[in-house]
Amino acid sequence: MEKVPEVSLPGINSALAGNIYEGVDRDGKKNLKPYENPGDLFKVKGMSPDIFERCVNILCLDSSAFTVEVEAEILKLKSNEKPAKVDAKSILASRKKRFVIEVGRKSGGYLDIKEIERYPVR
């Protein structure tokens, strides 16, 4: 099994996170994925009614929506100079943006990316 990242969701330890990631059912079989609705998570090995109730509203099963955070900086450099170390003095301007995007498929294998929401970043 691949290493599962540390989690900080209510009641979900690394073993349960691994079972959710792998789609492991109560019998130990990997047959639950793809999840079609939040109720499918209740079938995961190690999921209890208490844990399910605490975390079901903060989990997302739609893998076509992503949060993207972009940070861009304009640096003050001498001509042909490569930045060895960026410090506050060399930054002329900076901007951060956070978006929620939805990714779909177009004909010909192209991606259709739509902005769903935009958030200010401080």
MOBEL-V933684 format. One record per residue. OMEGA is omega in whole degrees, -180 to 180 (* if undefined). BURIAL is # if it has 9 or more other C-alpha atoms within 8 Angstrom, else .. D_FIRST is the distance of its C-alpha to the first C-alpha in whole Angstrom. Layout:
omega->OMEGA burial->BURIAL d_first->D_FIRST
omega->OMEGA burial->BURIAL d_first->D_FIRST
This chain:
omega->178 burial->. d_first->0
omega->178 burial->. d_first->4
omega->179 burial->. d_first->7
omega->-180 burial->. d_first->8
omega->177 burial->. d_first->12
omega->-178 burial->. d_first->15
omega->176 burial->. d_first->16
omega->175 burial->. d_first->20
omega->-175 burial->. d_first->21
omega->175 burial->. d_first->23
omega->-177 burial->. d_first->21
omega->177 burial-># d_first->18
omega->-176 burial->. d_first->16
omega->178 burial-># d_first->12
omega->179 burial->. d_first->11
omega->177 burial-># d_first->13
omega->178 burial-># d_first->12
omega->178 burial-># d_first->8
omega->177 burial-># d_first->10
omega->-179 burial-># d_first->12
omega->-178 burial->. d_first->10
omega->-178 burial->. d_first->8
omega->-176 burial-># d_first->12
omega->179 burial-># d_first->11
omega->-176 burial-># d_first->15
omega->178 burial-># d_first->17
omega->179 burial->. d_first->17
omega->180 burial->. d_first->13
omega->180 burial->. d_first->13
omega->-177 burial-># d_first->11
omega->-176 burial->. d_first->15
omega->-177 burial-># d_first->16
omega->1 burial->. d_first->15
omega->176 burial->. d_first->17
omega->-178 burial-># d_first->19
omega->177 burial->. d_first->23
omega->-177 burial->. d_first->24
omega->179 burial-># d_first->23
omega->178 burial->. d_first->24
omega->180 burial-># d_first->21
omega->180 burial-># d_first->19
omega->-179 burial-># d_first->21
omega->-177 burial-># d_first->19
omega->178 burial-># d_first->16
omega->179 burial-># d_first->15
omega->180 burial->. d_first->17
omega->178 burial-># d_first->19
omega->177 burial->. d_first->22
omega->-179 burial->. d_first->26
omega->180 burial->. d_first->26
omega->-180 burial-># d_first->23
omega->-179 burial-># d_first->23
omega->-178 burial->. d_first->27
omega->-173 burial-># d_first->26
omega->-173 burial-># d_first->24
omega->-178 burial->. d_first->24
omega->180 burial->. d_first->27
omega->177 burial->. d_first->25
omega->179 burial->. d_first->22
omega->179 burial->. d_first->22
omega->-177 burial->. d_first->21
omega->-178 burial->. d_first->23
omega->178 burial->. d_first->21
omega->179 burial->. d_first->24
omega->-176 burial-># d_first->25
omega->171 burial->. d_first->25
omega->-178 burial->. d_first->26
omega->175 burial->. d_first->28
omega->-177 burial->. d_first->29
omega->175 burial->. d_first->32
omega->179 burial->. d_first->34
omega->178 burial->. d_first->36
omega->172 burial-># d_first->39
omega->-175 burial->. d_first->42
omega->175 burial->. d_first->43
omega->-179 burial->. d_first->46
omega->172 burial->. d_first->46
omega->-178 burial->. d_first->49
omega->180 burial->. d_first->49
omega->179 burial->. d_first->47
omega->175 burial->. d_first->45
omega->-178 burial->. d_first->41
omega->177 burial->. d_first->40
omega->-180 burial->. d_first->39
omega->180 burial->. d_first->38
omega->175 burial->. d_first->39
omega->-176 burial->. d_first->41
omega->-179 burial->. d_first->43
omega->-176 burial->. d_first->46
omega->180 burial-># d_first->44
omega->178 burial-># d_first->43
omega->-179 burial-># d_first->46
omega->-179 burial->. d_first->44
omega->178 burial-># d_first->41
omega->176 burial->. d_first->39
omega->175 burial-># d_first->36
omega->177 burial-># d_first->35
omega->-178 burial-># d_first->32
omega->165 burial-># d_first->32
omega->-178 burial-># d_first->30
omega->175 burial-># d_first->30
omega->-177 burial-># d_first->29
omega->176 burial-># d_first->28
omega->-180 burial->. d_first->29
omega->173 burial->. d_first->30
omega->177 burial->. d_first->33
omega->-179 burial->. d_first->35
omega->178 burial->. d_first->34
omega->180 burial->. d_first->31
omega->178 burial->. d_first->32
omega->174 burial->. d_first->30
omega->-177 burial->. d_first->32
omega->-180 burial->. d_first->32
omega->175 burial->. d_first->34
omega->180 burial-># d_first->34
omega->-179 burial->. d_first->34
omega->177 burial->. d_first->35
omega->-179 burial-># d_first->36
omega->173 burial->. d_first->36
omega->178 burial->. d_first->38
omega->-179 burial->. d_first->36
omega->* burial->. d_first->38
